Amino acid sequence: MKKQLLLIDGTSYIYRAFYAIPHLSNSKGLPTNAIYGFAQMLLKVIKDFKTDHIAVAFDVKGPSFRHKLYEEYKAHRPEMPDNLKPQIPYIKEIVKAFNIPCLELEGYEADDIIGTISKHMKERGLEVIIIAADKDMLQLIDDNTTIVDTMKDKKFDKKDVMERFGVEPDRVVEIMGLAGDTSDNIPGVKGIGEKTAIKLIHQFGTIENILQNVEDVKDKRIKERLEAHAEDAILSKRLALIDTNVPIEYKFDDLITSSPDYPRLKELLMELEFTKLLKEIIPNDASNKGRYTSITDINALNTLISKMQNTMEMAISVKVEKAMSDNVTGIAICIKPHEAYYIPIGHSYLGVSQQLDKRSVVKAIQAVIETESIRKISDDIKKVYMFFKLNNIQMKGVVADTGIAAYLLNPARSNKGIADIAYEELDYRIPSSKISSYKDIDINTACDIFCSEVDAAYQLSGRFLPQLESAGLLKLFNGIEMPLAEVLAEMELSGIKIDNECLIHFSKELEDQIFNTKKEIYAIAGAEFNINSPKQLSEILFEKLKLKPVKKTKTGFSTDEEVLRILAVQHELPNAVLNFRELSKLKSTYVDALLELINPLTHRVHTSLNQTVAATGRLSSSEPNLQNIPIKTELGKRIRQAFVADKKCLFLSADYSQIELRIVAHLSGDHLLIDAFKNDKDIHTQTASEVFGLAPELITAEMRRRAKAINFGIIYGMGAYGLSAALGISQDEARSYIDNYFLHYKEVKAFIDKTINEAIENGYVTTLFGRRRYIPEIRSESEQIRRLGERMAINTPIQGTAADMIKIAMRNISKRLKSERLYSKMLLQVHDELIFECPTDETEIVKRLVKEEMEGVSELAVPIRVDMKIGKTWADLD
């Protein structure tokens, strides 16, 4: 079998990767989309071909010999995008780290280098595989050479060229000379396309032969064009012809495939933050080599308990399938670096060996868990809290959650698991299993996995705590986030009661409405079709009803919400489709989903409140997302009616009033805002008065609505385009509103400018309580991404401070409820609002307590106000 050489057109794949993958950057702001796509392609090629020799060719910056022949060669191509330029050196470094030669030569293109090397290798008797996508490469195909386009998974050999063009591969350049190539701005002969060119080459063989025998061309029009553009034909052939005699210097032995330089590859991929790719590329020889032991009998458990009692610090992980369940599969404990233990409890696969029962284990470790002097660490402390609370054990001495610590140090790595963090920080891999359910994993495998996790958590704690202190984040970590983890555990355990029958009835109502809306749509359209199919809907709207398309997608004309709202002015069908979509989403995403998530034992839904997701520090909610239930619509209110307080209880809502605008007043020191809030003025009416130049009593409801959009738009860094879209006005009018706003609120403008400048200088912004958010986007060379970074920089200190304030309030309220021995429970946090369930006789007490804590959470330059409401259902609180 012949030896193979793989030649890769690097430049072509860089551009394809850049445009195929949307914006991607590391935490330092370096764009990485092209690097990532190219690295993936390179890895795939190496795996798929397992060749003996390999090289990557690149174009060199500057003109090639073709530009000297024809100034307009590739002249229509835009400059290399700003976001691509800094990625090129990294791509070449990755290629070199794979120990693959990077071949390039001034004055020549990658095609010419590949053509030359290909010719040399044929002389050595090697089979050549060219990884490329450009049509001009087909001229290099022969019995020894094939082209492969890996992105389209297509292979081209002589037979494929013959089928497409009806000529040998070396004649493809003749066809290109006549027909030209728009991608490279090769002119060809004006008026001659590919089909005509193929016919002519079939008849005459070469361009030179055609021109020598032009009188034999029967089509008069074609003959005249060939005569008029003979020089263009010769030039175009020369431009399309790949030079196979490039004076490139290289050593044949350098092309021989060898093992990558793994340390260099790891260094590069870590800098680029390609953790997933790193695991694929680097051999699995860096796993944590610890002493891990399964505890399967009572004597071994007692020995472990003795060790735990004599330690100052331990890491713990509890493996349960669902957070609300105490059906535990096992508990992992680490008492010092590289020494961890796994207690299997609930494994249930066929042939499972001896395990300890849950009751014995929980009873045995209870004293240690409740001992405050033994410091506790976990990678998911909220889950551990929930497990022990379900078993009536109060865990004490909690000092660190490594997931929260990692998130505070860099919110960009939100919700990353212990495996990724351990690999990035500790340089070893935690083993994994393809089995999704804990109870089905072999005990020995589980021991390796779960002990590695707690071992990593133990070590990461020692690494992260000094980093938090150095970054000024330790107070935030110890004072807000760590105490909050227990509060969130209690809230999740409490859940919120659902009126099952109310939701079932509403689901049936929605089903009927969807059915009727469907019939209405078919009647309007005059045909039945799949309303959920964009293709079929597009055919009805634009072909059958002849509505004018608004915008195009890759697959046809768009039928998204924005388009349908525009089309609704022209015809009644788009509005009916919008109604159908709203009803369908409401039923599937909210009503039916909630019914499935009701816990059969508690008859409540127990949402997960996520601490390490939102980069601003806000909490998020999932399974179900209770922060996202529609508020403003009647249908949304119907869903909220199904959330009911328990017997003899009421819901209490406490909502910060205009908290973000009050924070803007404090952070900016703007005298007009401060005066408005201190004197309880309507801030939106005041803004309208300033912007429109009218006395407050002359401000109309529409003016106030516009001023409200301006006030909140400024917080989110909204420009003229965004405000014009929000208000349905021209960009010029929106710009005049913004300019007028800043003319009066000068300190707000100064605060925004200062915040943006500090973000550019430092690379991050901070909240009033020291929370950091790194904003690499603000240093981007792309104006669009840079503008996004500026909006993040403006919004984060405001929204993040509000998030910190409500978290402090939650911590303090939880303490007060316990210390005052109240039965009321905090159930939900929805951004600036807290919802409690209170026995009716405690409602007024809790109302005063909550108001005190929420309004007294921090001293701002303006008063903090909380709006309170009481009701039997969530809808009553709207």
Order of alpha helices (4+ residues) and beta strands (2+ residues): beta-alpha-alpha-beta-alpha-alpha-beta-alpha-beta-beta-beta-alpha-alpha-alpha-alpha-alpha-alpha-alpha-alpha-beta-alpha-beta-beta-beta-alpha-beta-alpha-beta-alpha-alpha-alpha-alpha-beta-alpha-alpha-alpha-alpha-alpha-beta-beta-beta-alpha-beta-alpha-alpha-alpha-alpha-alpha-alpha-alpha-beta-beta-alpha-beta-beta-alpha-beta
